[in-house]
């Protein structure tokens, strides 16, 4: 059975989280997973009903799925995305590092690929 686009997004977000923690040793794998994740989430975002699916993913059980969905909603609904990101603070040291730089770059207007 083929996976749905949402299922693929969930799977790649979780895989990216797993490999990004060990980026020094697995940087090639991590980079490939980022590219795959980016393409899948953009595809989901632009698909019919995709924005609604991203909103649903803000409540997913895995923190990195929630985080990734919030990134792709930043330019659609900044308040909802930032609220989700703020709720993720303090859960995971690695994610806190990502959040710090994501918010810095967002506030500076440097995140245009999402």
Secondary structure by P-SEA (a helix, b strand, c coil): ccccaaaaaaaaaaaaaaaaaaccccaaaaaaaaaaaaaaaaaaaaccaaaaaaaaacccccaaaaaaaaaaaccccaaaaaaaaaaaccccaaaaaaaaaaaaaaaacccccc
